[in-house]
Amino acid sequence: MESIAKVIPLLLRLTLGGVFVYAGLTKVTNPGDFAKDILHYHLIPWPAAAAALAVYLPWFEIFCGLGILLQRLYAGALMAVSGMMLVFTCALASAWFRGLDIACGCFGKTKVDIQTHFPALMARDLTLLAIAVVLLVRVFRKGKAASPG
């Protein structure tokens, strides 16, 4: 039973960190397309702000994902990922409620036509947020904010 208690957090950590590294890597090479995806949400009125976000957000995702995978600044990386997932989920919910049919931009450009399936995207985002929160709570319950130990 104790080995399961160690394996599950490890799998959650690898999943969350891996998803963020992958998401960042898929966007880092084409910030122009990512900036367009950001603007399609109609939440940022300034194209320059969307362009800056498109350049820096993928790198932040990569560094946070690596922080989770390599357990460096682990609690901080988990807090940052939790915050990003909260913002991403709210942005997605806003687009859904406003009836926008957009590419979420989460993993770079996809080859499929835009047919946003909001329930699946929301489920994915909420699952990632839950994983981040579970891992963060686990860190603080152990009283070690610096390492997941």
N, C-alpha and C positions, 0 to 999 in steps of 0.2 A: 504494500500500500504506500509506503514511503517513496518508492521509486516512481510511482505514478504522480505523486505530489511534486516530484522534481521534473519529470518529463513534460507534464502539461505546461508549466510556465516556460520551459525551454522551447517547446513547440510554438507557443503563443508569441514569445519573443522573436523567434526566427521568422515567423509568419509576418508579424507587424514590421519588423526591421526590413525584411526582404521586400515587402510591398512598397515601402517608402523609398528604398533605394531604386527599385525597378521603376516606380512612377516618376521619380526625378530624372533618371537616365533616359526615359522615353521622351521627355520634354526638353531636356537641356540642349539638344542639338538643333531644335527648331523653335526658338522663342517667338518668332513672328506668328506662326500658327497658333501657339499657345495664347499669345496676346489676343488674337481674334476670338478664341474660345472664351477667354475671360470677358471680353467686351460683349459677347452674346448674352451674358447673364443680365446685362443692363443694371449692374450694381455700381460700377465705377464709371463716372461720366468723362473721365479724362484719358484719352488714348495713351498719353505719356506715362500715366500711373499704371495702366495695364501692361505697357511695354516693360516698365521697371519690374513689376511683379512677375512677368513672364521670364525675365532674365534671372532674378534672384530666388524665386520660390522653388524651382527645381533643385537648385544647389542646397537650399535649406532642407528640403525633403531628403536629399541624399545624405547630408551630414547628420540629420536626426536619425535616419534609418541606420547609418553606420554606428552612431552612438548607442543605439539599442542593440544592434548585432554584436558590437565589440565591447559593450558594457563600459563605455567611457562617457562620463557625465550622464549616466543612465537615467537618473531621476529627472534631470533637466530635459533630456531628449524625450522622455515619456510625457512630460508636461507640455512640451512644444507640440508633439504629435497629437495629444489630446486636444489642445487648443486649435490646431489646424483642422482636425476632424470635426470639431464643433462648428467652425466657420464653414467648412466645406459642406457639411450637412445642412446648415441653415441656408447657404446659397442655393443648394440643390432644391430644398423645400420651397424657397422663394420662387425659383424658376418654374417648379411644378405648379404651384398655386396660381401663378400668373399665366399659365398655359403656354409657356415657351417650349419649342421643340428644338433643343440644342444638343450639341455634342458636349459632354460634361468636361472634356479636356483632361480628365484624370490620368490617362495613360497615353498622352500624345494623340496624334491623329490615327483614327481607325479607318479602315478601307470600306466600311459599310456606310450606307446612307444614314442620315440623321433620323433616327426613330428612337428617341429617348424613352427608355423603359424605367420611369421614375421609381416604381416600387422596388425593383431589383437594385437600383443604384442606392436608394435610401437604406435598404437592408444591408448592403455591403458597407456603406459608410457608418451606419449605426453599429455594425458588428466590429469594425475596426476601432471605433470609439470605445466600445465596451472592452475590447482587448486591452487597449491602452490604459483605461481606467483600472481594470483588474490588476494589471502589472504594476501600476503606480500605487494602488492601495496596498499591494503586497510589499512593495519597497518600504512604504511608510509604516506599515504594521511591524516590520522587522526593526524599525528604528534606524535604518541605514539609508539615508538619502543619497549617499555617494555610490553605492554599489548594490546590485540585485542579490548578491550572495545567496 
